[in-house]
């Protein structure tokens, strides 16, 4: 069972015949074993690993290293959970050595040169937090990334203009009898 799972983790699209050959069993036995693993919940699904640089050139990733000071009744786990609440945060890792405590991986949008875009949620958060809101901007991402931290961007002389964008929202509708 562990061998099948390891192989499927490396290549979920492998044929039952190839899987069976690797394990010394028939294609039918391999298919039956996979079905058993799926029904028991060991295999919950299959996913695709995408190279975002090739697929979606509008997405960029950055790792931000943070130095934090835990307070009484609020340790590293609590701080990490709070950071993870932001949609843009992909992961938070505790660093075991070095000058920083947490490594935060964030996902953002690549924008035209010189542009900063905030979602409505980010803009409202910037208004609410004011001087405690920091915007981390990376310029020249493709060549020599240059990070810049802007404290309170709404009051830093940057003129934000509200723009409406089209987005698709899906809803599910059902008719129920009275």
Buried (B, 14 or more C-beta within 10 A) or exposed (E): EEEBBEBBEEEBEBEBEBBBBEBEBEBEBBBEBBEEBEEEEEBEEEEEEEEEEEEEEEEBEBEBEBEBEEEEEEEEEEBBEEBEEEEBBEEBEEEEEEEEBBBBBBBBEBEEEEEEBBEEEBBEBBEEEEEEBEBEEBEEBEEEEEEEEBEBBBEEEEEEEEEEEEEEEEEEEEEEEE
